[in-house]
Amino acid sequence: MPQLGTTTTTTTPPTGESSRESSRPATGETSRPARDNDSLHRGGPHRMLAGVAAGLAEYFDVDPTLVRVGFVALSLLGGIAVPLYLAGWLLIPDEGAELSVAEELLARERSR
């Protein structure tokens, strides 16, 4: 509550909208940035081992460090991270590849 003898001034954004309204995306737009390929793949610019954590981080639009910390936490809380990482390596295709490692192995076996 203003005290007597003081003046309070407020400014509005140039478009006449409130600042909260101007930070919202326009109708039909999403706050998620557009990507060239929305499919899940391993790799990317933050790849370390097989690229599973980097691929998951890129797909879910989070920092790869968060995914890696999650894998470490899961490995310390019962060791489930190792089978999950191996499953990701087998089932998620590499960046630029059409098939995953498991699909390539199955296709190779079928062709025999």
GIDA-V780047 format. One record per helix or strand of 3 or more residues. SS is the DSSP state (a for helix, b for strand). FROM is the first residue (numbers start at 1). LEN is the number of residues. Records with the same first field share a line. If there is no record, write none. Layout:
SS=FROM-LEN ; FROM-LEN
This chain:
a=19-5 ; 52-9 ; 64-13 ; 80-12 ; 101-10
